[in-house]
Amino acid sequence: MFSIKNKVIVVTGGNGLLGTKIVSMLREQGAKVIAADVFFEQDRSDNLIMDITKEISVKKGIKTLVKEHKKIDGWVNNAYPRTNDWGDKFENIRLESWRSNVDMHLNGYFICSKYILEQMKVQEFGSLINMSSIYGLLGPDFTIYEGTKMTMPAAYSAIKGGITNLTRYLASYYGASNIRVNTLSPGGIFDNQTETFVSKYKNKVPLGRMGTTKDVCSAVYFLLSDEASYITGHNLVIDGGWSII
């Protein structure tokens, strides 16, 4: 059960914190995984240089992969492009920055979805996962950031909320072609944040801890497997209970 062996799967942002973990786990389970990103330190045959913010790059990348593998079973929209001023307080956000972040992130997911779903339509099968967040569902609790230099970027909420509902649209639109489209919405993932932040975060979560990359990888694995063949348009929340209280 829950096998993804020999499935051809693409993970955008495959060189990032979460992306590298997803790629590694899927490869360990026997899938043919292509990590797609704008930069790689190591040159591998299963790494693909691709910029999700550029339509021509996405089209070329998908064409290359289909020519080589004849199919693409799964696609994970995981890339996280953002500007250098990401994280500015709301009152300091420049309109140009807001537009750039929406264009790179939300529109980048749109570009990837458009072209990979049309390929899957030709195949008459496929699974697409969009990476969202609990902050695409809920307003942030700013008290957990008190005493730190951290904050929750405003554009992130708008972008992830858009991605979550775009998923529902795509699931409905492509369902007749035997294509599944789902969202993953993780809560906070531990990444060596300050002790103050981690402590406050843990105190708010029913399970009493921050999430791990393994928690997210397991959900990706499940949604890509055939055991999830009747699940589409769903938003799987992975947050230790944060969103229920």
C-alpha positions as CSV (number, residue, x, y, z in Angstrom):
1,M,0.0,0.0,0.0
2,F,0.9,3.7,-0.4
3,S,3.4,3.0,-3.1
4,I,4.7,5.8,-5.4
5,K,7.4,3.6,-6.9
6,N,8.3,4.6,-10.5
7,K,6.0,7.6,-10.4
8,V,7.5,10.6,-12.1
9,I,7.1,13.5,-9.7
10,V,8.3,17.1,-10.0
11,V,8.9,19.3,-6.9
12,T,9.4,23.0,-7.5
13,G,11.6,24.8,-5.0
14,G,13.4,21.5,-4.8
15,N,16.6,23.1,-3.5
16,G,14.9,24.8,-0.5
17,L,14.5,23.8,3.2
18,L,11.3,21.8,2.7
19,G,11.8,21.0,-1.0
20,T,15.1,19.1,-0.4
21,K,13.4,17.0,2.3
22,I,10.4,16.2,0.0
23,V,12.6,15.3,-2.9
24,S,14.8,13.0,-0.7
25,M,11.8,11.2,0.9
26,L,10.1,10.6,-2.5
27,R,13.3,9.3,-4.0
28,E,13.8,6.9,-1.0
29,Q,10.3,5.5,-1.8
30,G,11.2,4.7,-5.3
31,A,9.8,7.6,-7.2
32,K,11.6,9.2,-10.1
33,V,11.8,12.7,-8.7
34,I,12.9,15.9,-10.5
35,A,13.9,18.8,-8.3
36,A,13.1,22.0,-10.1
37,D,14.7,25.3,-8.9
38,V,16.6,28.3,-10.1
39,F,19.9,27.2,-8.6
40,F,21.6,24.0,-7.5
41,E,25.0,23.6,-5.9
42,Q,25.3,20.0,-7.2
43,D,24.7,19.2,-10.8
44,R,22.5,16.1,-11.1
45,S,20.6,14.6,-14.0
46,D,17.4,14.7,-12.0
47,N,17.8,18.4,-11.2
48,L,16.0,20.8,-13.4
49,I,16.9,24.5,-13.7
50,M,13.5,26.2,-13.9
51,D,12.1,29.6,-12.8
52,I,8.4,29.4,-11.9
53,T,8.0,33.1,-12.4
54,K,8.9,32.9,-16.1
55,E,6.3,31.3,-18.4
56,I,8.9,30.3,-21.0
57,S,11.0,28.5,-18.4
58,V,8.1,26.5,-17.1
59,K,6.9,25.5,-20.6
60,K,10.4,24.5,-21.6
61,G,10.9,22.5,-18.4
62,I,7.7,20.5,-18.8
63,K,8.4,19.9,-22.5
64,T,11.8,18.6,-21.6
65,L,10.5,16.3,-18.9
66,V,7.7,14.8,-21.0
67,K,10.1,14.1,-23.8
68,E,12.4,12.3,-21.4
69,H,9.9,10.5,-19.1
70,K,6.8,10.3,-21.4
71,K,4.6,11.3,-18.5
72,I,4.4,13.3,-15.3
73,D,2.5,11.5,-12.5
74,G,2.8,14.2,-9.8
75,W,3.7,17.8,-9.4
76,V,4.3,19.7,-6.1
77,N,4.1,23.5,-6.3
78,N,6.4,24.2,-3.4
79,A,8.6,27.1,-4.5
80,Y,8.7,30.1,-2.3
81,P,9.9,33.1,-4.3
82,R,10.0,36.5,-2.5
83,T,11.6,39.9,-2.5
84,N,14.5,41.0,-0.3
85,D,12.2,43.2,1.8
86,W,10.0,40.3,2.6
87,G,8.7,40.6,6.2
88,D,8.4,44.4,6.4
89,K,5.7,45.6,8.7
90,F,2.4,46.2,6.9
91,E,2.6,50.0,7.1
92,N,6.1,49.9,5.5
93,I,5.2,47.6,2.5
94,R,5.8,49.3,-0.8
95,L,3.2,48.7,-3.5
96,E,5.8,47.6,-5.9
97,S,7.0,45.0,-3.4
98,W,3.5,43.7,-2.8
99,R,2.9,43.4,-6.6
100,S,6.2,41.6,-7.1
101,N,5.5,39.1,-4.4
102,V,2.0,38.3,-5.6
103,D,3.4,38.1,-9.2
104,M,6.2,35.7,-8.3
105,H,4.5,33.5,-5.9
106,L,0.7,33.3,-6.7
107,N,1.2,33.8,-10.4
108,G,4.1,31.4,-10.4
109,Y,1.8,28.7,-9.1
110,F,-0.7,29.7,-11.7
111,I,1.8,29.3,-14.5
112,C,3.0,25.9,-13.3
113,S,-0.6,24.7,-12.7
114,K,-1.7,25.8,-16.2
115,Y,0.9,23.9,-18.1
116,I,1.3,20.8,-16.0
117,L,-2.5,20.3,-15.8
118,E,-2.9,20.5,-19.5
119,Q,-0.2,17.9,-19.8
120,M,-2.0,15.7,-17.3
121,K,-5.2,16.2,-19.2
122,V,-3.5,14.7,-22.3
123,Q,-2.4,11.8,-20.1
124,E,-5.8,11.5,-18.5
125,F,-4.2,11.2,-15.0
126,G,-2.1,13.1,-12.5
127,S,-1.9,14.6,-9.1
128,L,-1.0,18.3,-8.3
129,I,-0.3,19.5,-4.8
130,N,-0.2,23.2,-4.0
131,M,1.7,24.2,-0.9
132,S,-0.3,26.7,1.2
133,S,-0.3,27.5,4.9
134,I,-2.6,27.9,7.9
135,Y,-2.2,31.6,7.3
136,G,-4.1,31.1,4.1
137,L,-7.0,30.1,6.4
138,L,-6.6,32.1,9.5
139,G,-5.4,35.5,10.7
140,P,-2.1,35.5,12.4
141,D,-1.6,35.6,16.2
142,F,0.9,38.4,16.5
143,T,1.5,37.7,20.2
144,I,3.8,34.8,19.3
145,Y,6.2,37.2,17.6
146,E,6.5,39.6,20.6
147,G,10.0,39.8,21.9
148,T,11.5,38.7,18.5
149,K,12.4,40.3,15.2
150,M,10.0,38.0,13.4
151,T,6.6,38.8,11.9
152,M,4.1,37.3,9.6
153,P,4.3,39.0,6.1
154,A,1.0,40.4,5.0
155,A,1.5,39.3,1.4
156,Y,1.9,35.7,2.6
157,S,-1.7,35.6,3.9
158,A,-3.1,37.0,0.6
159,I,-1.0,34.7,-1.6
160,K,-1.6,31.5,0.4
161,G,-5.3,32.3,0.7
162,G,-5.5,32.7,-3.1
163,I,-3.6,29.4,-3.6
164,T,-6.0,27.5,-1.4
165,N,-9.0,28.6,-3.3
166,L,-7.3,28.3,-6.7
167,T,-6.8,24.6,-5.8
168,R,-10.6,24.2,-5.4
169,Y,-11.2,25.8,-8.7
170,L,-8.6,23.6,-10.5
171,A,-9.9,20.4,-8.8
172,S,-13.4,21.1,-10.1
173,Y,-12.2,22.2,-13.6
174,Y,-9.9,19.2,-14.2
175,G,-11.8,16.5,-12.2
176,A,-13.4,15.0,-15.4
177,S,-9.9,14.4,-16.8
178,N,-9.1,12.1,-13.8
179,I,-6.7,14.7,-12.3
180,R,-6.6,15.4,-8.6
181,V,-5.6,18.8,-7.2
182,N,-5.1,19.3,-3.5
183,T,-3.6,21.7,-1.0
184,L,-1.3,21.2,2.0
185,S,-1.5,23.9,4.7
186,P,1.3,23.4,7.3
187,G,1.5,25.3,10.5
188,G,4.8,26.5,11.8
189,I,7.8,24.3,10.9
190,F,10.8,24.3,13.2
191,D,13.8,25.9,11.6
192,N,16.0,27.0,14.6
193,Q,13.7,30.0,15.4
194,T,14.4,31.8,18.6
195,E,13.6,30.1,21.9
196,T,11.1,32.8,22.7
197,F,9.1,32.2,19.5
198,V,9.3,28.4,19.8
199,S,8.1,28.5,23.4
200,K,5.1,30.7,22.6
201,Y,4.2,28.7,19.6
202,K,4.3,25.4,21.5
203,N,2.1,26.8,24.2
204,K,-0.6,27.6,21.6
205,V,-0.6,24.2,19.9
206,P,-2.7,21.3,21.3
207,L,0.1,18.8,20.4
208,G,2.6,21.0,22.2
209,R,5.3,21.2,19.5
210,M,6.1,22.9,16.2
211,G,5.8,20.9,13.0
212,T,8.7,19.1,11.3
213,T,9.6,18.7,7.6
214,K,8.8,15.0,8.1
215,D,5.2,15.9,9.0
216,V,4.8,17.7,5.7
217,C,6.7,15.1,3.6
218,S,4.4,12.3,4.9
219,A,1.3,14.2,3.7
220,V,2.9,14.9,0.3
221,Y,3.6,11.2,0.0
222,F,0.0,10.2,0.9
223,L,-1.6,12.7,-1.6
224,L,0.6,11.5,-4.4
225,S,-0.2,7.8,-3.8
226,D,-3.0,5.9,-5.4
227,E,-4.5,5.4,-1.9
228,A,-5.6,9.1,-2.2
229,S,-7.3,8.5,-5.6
230,Y,-10.7,9.8,-4.4
231,I,-9.3,12.9,-2.7
232,T,-9.4,16.1,-4.7
233,G,-10.1,19.8,-3.9
234,H,-9.1,19.1,-0.3
235,N,-7.0,21.3,2.0
236,L,-5.0,19.0,4.3
237,V,-4.1,21.1,7.4
238,I,-0.9,19.9,9.2
239,D,-0.7,22.1,12.2
240,G,-0.9,20.1,15.4
241,G,-4.3,21.5,16.1
242,W,-3.4,25.2,15.9
243,S,-6.4,26.0,13.7
244,I,-9.0,24.3,15.9
245,I,-8.7,26.6,18.8
